[in-house]
């Protein structure tokens, strides 16, 4: 996991793109996961897997 993108900054297009590619999800799915469990990359990854 890229440390510069964790926690996930929803205002950083590069971070959104990185996580969407890593987790094979849409931006909407990623944002929903962040809303549900916070912006920790580890938590979001666990939620979406």
PyMOL commands that set and color helices and strands:
alter all, ss='L'
color gray80, all
select helices_A, chain A and resi 3-5+13-23+27-37+41-48
alter helices_A, ss='H'
color red, helices_A
deselect
rebuild
show_as cartoon
